[in-house]
């Protein structure tokens, strides 16, 4: 049985800026993190810092411009932790639209 107060959170664009700050905050709150971005050296450093502080984090290279890569990222997070409770889509620049519109080609 999983403790539902602890969430498994997948974060895209986690190597810097808002994604990195979000990862640090959620790790400090005790959540399990799966971090993705193109800059794996930064991701690995962040995971090392989080785990050294007692947090739980793992990483996988991710390029959100490829739908298959995003699917593989989520699948890897599920394989690692058994589930994904929250997805923070922080990577990329795109026109804004409702998620259900699935405007992925833009």
C-alpha positions in Angstrom: 0.0 0.0 0.0 1.3 3.4 -1.0 1.3 6.4 1.3 -0.9 8.8 -0.8 0.5 11.8 1.0 3.8 11.2 -0.7 3.4 11.7 -4.5 5.4 10.5 -7.4 6.1 13.6 -9.5 7.5 13.6 -13.1 8.9 17.0 -14.0 9.9 18.0 -17.6 12.5 20.8 -18.0 13.9 20.0 -14.6 17.5 21.0 -15.4 17.1 24.7 -14.6 14.8 27.5 -13.7 11.3 26.8 -12.6 11.6 23.1 -13.2 14.7 22.8 -11.0 13.1 25.0 -8.3 10.0 22.9 -8.4 12.1 19.7 -8.0 14.0 21.1 -5.1 10.8 22.2 -3.3 8.9 18.9 -3.9 11.9 16.9 -2.8 12.2 18.9 0.4 8.5 18.1 1.0 9.3 14.4 0.7 7.9 13.6 -2.7 9.5 11.1 -5.1 10.8 12.7 -8.3 11.5 11.6 -11.8 13.2 14.4 -13.6 13.6 15.0 -17.4 15.4 17.4 -19.6 18.0 17.5 -22.5 20.9 18.6 -20.3 21.6 15.4 -18.4 24.7 16.7 -16.7 22.6 19.2 -14.8 19.9 16.6 -14.1 22.5 14.3 -12.6 23.9 17.0 -10.4 20.4 17.9 -9.2 19.6 14.2 -8.4 22.9 13.9 -6.5 22.1 17.0 -4.5 18.5 15.9 -3.7 19.5 12.4 -2.7 22.4 13.7 -0.6 19.9 15.8 1.3 17.8 12.7 1.9 15.3 13.0 -0.9 14.3 10.5 -3.6 15.0 11.4 -7.3 15.9 9.8 -10.5 16.4 11.1 -14.0 16.1 10.3 -17.7 17.1 12.4 -20.7 14.0 13.9 -22.3 13.3 15.9 -25.4 9.7 17.0 -25.2 9.6 17.7 -29.0 9.2 14.0 -29.6 5.9 12.5 -28.4 7.5 9.0 -28.2 10.2 10.3 -25.9 7.6 11.8 -23.6 5.7 8.5 -23.5 8.9 6.7 -22.8 9.7 9.2 -20.0 6.4 8.6 -18.3 6.8 4.8 -18.7 10.2 4.9 -17.2 8.9 6.9 -14.2 6.1 4.3 -13.7 8.6 1.5 -14.0 10.9 3.1 -11.4 8.2 4.1 -8.9 5.2 2.0 -9.8 3.0 5.0 -10.7 3.0 8.7 -11.6 0.7 10.9 -9.5 1.6 14.3 -10.9 3.1 15.5 -14.1 4.7 19.0 -14.2 5.1 19.9 -17.8 7.6 22.7 -17.6 9.7 22.2 -20.8 9.3 23.9 -24.1 7.8 27.0 -25.5 4.5 26.7 -27.3 1.2 28.4 -28.0 -1.2 28.0 -25.1 -4.3 25.9 -25.5 -6.4 23.6 -23.4 -4.7 20.2 -22.8 -7.7 18.3 -24.2 -7.1 20.1 -27.6 -3.9 18.1 -28.0 -2.3 20.7 -30.2 1.1 19.0 -30.2 2.2 19.9 -33.8 2.5 23.6 -32.9 
